[in-house]
Amino acid sequence: MPELVVTALLAPSRLTLKLLRAFMWSLVFSAALVAAAVYGCIALTHVLCWPRRGCCGCPRRTPPACLSDPTLGEHCFLTLRSSGLRLHYVSAGQGNGPLMLFLHGFPENWFSWRYQLREFQSRFHVVAVDLRGYGSSDAPRNVDCYTIDLLMADIQDVILGLGYSKCILVAHDWGALLAWNFSIYYPSLVERMAVVSAAPMSVYQDYSLHHMGQFFRSNYMFLFQLPWLPEKLLSMSDFQILKTTLTHHKRGIPHLTPNELEAFLYGFSQPGGLTGPLNYYRNLFRTFPLEPQELATPTLLLWGEKDPYFEQGLVGAISSRFVPGRLEAHILPGVGHWIPQSNPEEMHQYMWAFLQDLLD
């Protein structure tokens, strides 16, 4: 068929897709402006309540002692083959078994896996990374350096760079979103997955379009589409919005100590420390719309019944995309979003049972 004819036949579909994307971006930026107004009022309230803190975050000069706890493992760096970037990671149990790779979420870092690093190092080589843009890892400023494809290449480079051909991938929040994608496009590198509190991008997209309540739960994602303003709002009154996110009595991490809170705030308080993590969100809508994808990697899914950010209905939506028999899903009653830190014992029990046949 002549190229001109093919182009003419495809023209209506291409125009429809462009119009759909233009409409989507108009909605996203409208929601971003509303979210900016709401979070701006919240940040201003914090400044008025704690005027001595000022309008900017205070950079921490020294990291808290808990970040150098020797029982968690050895601090190392790995230069990635694809990008040349250097990622920081904490490693323990090398030589004790298969690679168990941990991917954290926002606003966190490798330290969010402290309980799991202690628990599994006796039978696995446990590695918790600071993802690109976080903590001591390299943090390019350009938003184009945080596309899903580049972030998945980072995971591939970590697995191969550590000398393994596959791993058990354990992930939460943003790390889980990357893990879902990675298992689809690099299935040979993932033996098992344990995913906590996040859905695949295509599932989240389709579910949100039919359940508007999920959009309201994810309102912060729209704020983060804007340049520079989110960094300013999150840092005001010495990062009070982040502090509230992590320590709120209902939505935060239970029993988080001041020292542990500082373990997360330390990286974000450094110059440019928020830009890299927020650039993950600024790439979220670039691939819209997404095609449904079949999920086949053997996966343990843990979900909090009281998760304030993701509706429980997403678990059913995820299950509908799986090859039968490949998903083991558990909804933890009365539990929120931060399962690896709030309910580590329950998480460990489910993980040991899920991985038992690999250890026999």
Salt bridges, closest charged atoms under 4 A:
ASP69 OD2 - ARG118 NH2 2.89
GLU108 OE1 - HIS172 ND1 3.19
GLU119 OE1 - HIS348 ND1 3.59
ASP130 OD2 - HIS88 ND1 2.88
ASP144 OD1 - ARG286 NH1 2.64
ASP154 OD2 - ARG132 NE 2.75
ASP173 OD1 - HIS337 NE2 2.91
GLU191 OE2 - LYS166 NZ 3.75
ASP206 OD2 - ARG321 NH2 2.61
GLU231 OE1 - ARG282 NH2 2.80
ASP238 OD1 - ARG60 NH1 2.70
ASP238 OD2 - LYS243 NZ 3.21
GLU260 OE2 - ARG114 NE 3.51
GLU262 OE1 - ARG60 NE 2.77
ASP307 OD2 - HIS337 ND1 2.86
GLU328 OE2 - HIS330 NE2 2.77
ASP357 OD2 - ARG192 NH2 2.54
